[in-house]
């Protein structure tokens, strides 16, 4: 059993926790900040904070040596410096970066963030933290996780989750950290680095539901982090990560006896509909899998099938808390399902998740 390191109210398992670790800062908040962002401190990035807040920082990569946790926290507190990190082989969070001029920024599209968050729920990420990244007013959407996962699998899952929904990953508009990096056979390639949140004087702050500045206190950010990490649907994410990697290059066939069993299981689940709160995402997925794999619905027909199945299911009126947005969520799930599943009789038969 892996040792664990306490992270606020949550715990993240570190496989190498029994080995010698870099000493953490004395400040408990600094300790938690380093536990979140200090798992991999090679090739960190740094910049002088521009005197003119309208200008972009000139970032540099520290390649000479590994950054120390206590130095990371010291530099994070320095209003004249900016500091950033990059993922290693494993990570316990993700970050979505949305530029101020991006078509997905609230200034251009007020519903884009809600659609991104709905898409993330299809892979089990149900809680996010909204941050203004700097004075430039770009957005950072943090996705805290309760445990370490394989970085590359998470990168592929995020890409496969967002792109089918029509979101275009492009530098300066919409970026995911971790990114799907190229594999280095001879020279090691690093994941992209990102700046740390809420550095004093950087313009970074927490945002409320209307994307207005709410707080720049590290204590509030760390509290929200623990709540978000504990609230993720980690069992769904554990299933989604290896499936995303497997589906990256090829479609995998399933034996028919397993498909028949899956069909009966779906029919059993679908028949009872809602029996309590917190079941909407899972049921929409089941409706969509059944409609696409076994009935052959695609595109708008699949969206309509999921929607009609939802609103006519037992318990919908009593237990579904997403009735105002059920059509939008039906569309999100239909698109996600067509990425990973195929109708019976077509190439790459349906995969059981």
N, C-alpha and C positions, 0 to 999 in steps of 0.2 A: 504494500500500500504506500503510495507516494506521500512524503511529508507535505504539510500545507503551511502557508504563510498567511496570517490573518490580514485581510484587506478591509478595514472598516468593519462593517457587519458581515460582509461576505468573505469567502475563502477561495483562493485560487490555488490549485494544485500545481506545484513545480516539480517535475521529475528529478531535477538536480539539486533539490533543496538540501540534501544531505552533504553536498560538496561545499567547499569554501566559497562564501559569497562576499561580494563587495560590501563593506560596511555602509549602512544606511545613515542618513542624517539623524540628529537627535530629535528634531521637531517631528511629532507624530504625523502632521499633515505632509511634511516633506517625505517621510517614510512612505506614506500611501501614494504620493505622486510618483515616487521612484519605483514602487512596486508595479504601478500601472505602466509607466512609460520607460522603465529602465531595464527591461528584460534583455535587451540587446543594445549595447552602447558603442558598437563599432560604427565607424563612418557617420558619426553624428554631424549635424549641420549647425552653423552659427552665423550671426551677422550683427553688425552694429545697428542699433535702432536709429532709423533716419530722423534727423531733426525736423525735417519737413514730412509730416505724416501723410502727405499725398503721394510721396515717392515710395517705390518698392524697395525693400531691403536687398542688399547684395549678399546673397548666401554663399557660403564656402563649406566645403566638406573637410572634416578633421580625419585624415587618414593615417596620421603618424602613430596614434595610440588610442586605446579604448578609453572612453570617458568614464570617470568615476561617478558613482551615484551622488556623493556629497557635493561634487563639483557641478553636477547637473542641477541640483536644487539651488546651489549658490547662484549659478548663472540665471536660473529661472527667476530668482528674486531681484535680479539686477535690471533696473529700468532702462539701462543704456545698452543692454545686450538682448539678442534674440537667440533662442536655442531650439533645436529640433532633433528628432530621432527617426529611426527607420525600423521596420520589423526584422526579426530574425527567422529562424526555422519555425517557431511557434509564437502565437500571439493570443492575447485575451481581450481584444477589442478590434473594431474596424472604424474607419473614418471615411465619410463622403464629403468631398470638397466641392462647393458650388460658388463659382465666381459671381461678383456683383453684376457682370454683364451677361451671365449665362441665361439662356431661355428658361431655365428651371428655377431661377431666383424669384422670390415672392414679388419683387418689383416688376418682373415681366409676366409671371404666371402664379397667381395666388394659390392655386390648387396643386402645384407640382410637388411640393414637399409631402403633402398628404398622399399623393399617388406613389411617391417613392417609398414612404413608410408602409403603405398598404402592400406594395410589392415585396418589401423586406419580410413582412409577416408570412409570406409563402415559404420561407426557409427557416422560420422560427424566431426571427428577430422582431420582437413585439414592443420593445422599448428603445427610445432614442433620446439623446440630449442635444439640444439645439444651442449652438455657440456662434457668436459673431467672431470671426477669425482675427480681425484687426480693424484698424481705422478705415480700411478699404471697403468694409461692410460685406465682404464675402461671408458665406456660411460654412460652418463645419458641423456635420451631423455625426455625433459620436454614437457608436454601437457597442456598449460594454457587454462583455461575456463573463459568465461565472467560472470559466475554466479555460485553460490553454487549449488551442486547437492548432492544427497544421495550417501554417500561413498560406501556402499555395492553394490548398483546398478551399480556404475561405475566400481567397481572391477570385478563384474561378466561380464559386457559388454566387458571389456578389455580381460578377459580370453576367453570368447566365440568368440571374434573377432580374436585373434591370434592363438589359438590352432587348429582350423579347417584348417588354412593355413599352418600347419606343424611346427609351432614354439612351442617348448617344454619349458614350464615354469619350471625352476629348479633353486634352490638356487645356487648362484655362477656362473650361466651362463646367465639366462634371468629371471628377476624378475619384477613384476608389483607392484607399490605402487599407490593406495591401493591394498592390496592383498585380496583374498577371504578368510576371517578368519572364524574360527569355531565360532558357536554361543554359548555363555556362559550362561547356565541356572542358575547356582549358583554363579560362579565367573566370573566377567567381563573379557572378553578377549580383548586385544588391537590389533590394526592394527600394522604391522611392521613399524619400524622407518627408516628414511633415513637421511643421512648427508645433510647439506645445501650447496648450490653451491658457488663457487668463494671465499671461505674464504682465506684471505691473507696467503701466504706461504704454502697452502695446495696442490698446483699443479693443482687446478681446474681452468678451463678456457673455454671460448667460442671456438667453432670449426667452421671452414668454411666448404664449400661444399665438400672439399677434406679431411676433418677430420684433418686439420692442425690447431695448436693453432692460434686464431685470436685476442683475447682480454681477459683480466681478470678484466675489469672495471665493477663495479656494475651498473653504469649508463647505459651502453650499454645493459647489461642483462635485466634491467627493461624496457628499451625502446622496446627491442625485445619482451618482455613479453606482453606489451600492444598491440603491433601489432598482435601477434599470437592469443591472447585471442579474439580480435575484429574480427579476420578472421575465427573463427571456424563456422561450420555449426550447430549452436546451435539447430535449429528446428529439424534436423535429429537426433541429440544426445538426445533431449528430448523424441523422439519416441523410440529410441533404448534402453534407460536405463530401463524403466518398462518392455519392451518386453524381455530383457535379463533375468531379474529376474523371470518373469513369465515362461519363457522357461527353467529355470534351472532344474526343476524336471519333467515337464510334457508337453505334446503336447496338444494344445487346439483346439477344433473343431470349425468351423465357420458354420453358417447357409448358405444353398445353395443360398438363394436370395441375400445375401451380396456378396458371391463369384461371382455370375453372374454379379452383378453391378461392382465389381472390375475388372472383365475381360473386360467389355466394356470400363471402364475408362482407362485401360492399352492400349487397342487398339487405343483409341483416342490420347493418349500421344505419342505412338510409331509411329503413322502414319506421324506425322510432323517432327520427328527427331530433329536435332539441329536448333535452330532459333537464337542463340547467344552464347557468350562465357560462360564458367562456368557451363555447363550443362552435362558434360561427366559422372560424377559419378551417377547422378540421372537417366540418360538414360540407362546406363549399368545395373543399378539395375532393371529398368522397363523391359528391354529386358530379363534379367535373370529370373525374376519372371514369366513372360509370358511363357518363354520356359520351365521352370521347373514345374510350377503349372498346366498350361493348355495344354502343349504339351508333358509333361512327360520326358523331356530331363534330363539326369544326367551325372556326370563326364565329360569326354572329349567332349561328344556330346553337353552338355550344354555350355562348353567353346566355342566350335566352333559356336554354334548358336548365342551366344552373340557377338562374334567377327564378324561373317558374317553380322549379323543384323546391327552392328555399322558401318562397312565400306560401307555398301550399303544404309544407311539411308540418307535422304535429309539433307543437311547442314553439313555433316561430314567433307568434304574437306575444307570447308570455316571456320568452327567454332571450330572443335575439336582441342585442343592444346596438346593432348596426343597421337598423331598418331604413334609416334615411339615406344610407350610402350602399345599400345592398346591391344595386345595379352596378355601381362602380367596382365593388369588390368581386362581383360575379365576372366582370370583364378581366380584372387582374388575375383571378384564378384560372380563367379559361386560357389566357395567354401563357401563364406559367405551365399549365398542364400540357399544352401542345408542344412545349419545349422538351419535356421529359417522357411523354407517353405517346404511343401510336395505336391507332385502331387495329383490332384483330384482323389479320389477313394482309396487312401491309408490311413493308420491309421494316425490320426492327420492331418485333412485336412488343406490346405494352410491357413496361417494367413495373414490377411491384415495388412500392416504396414503403 
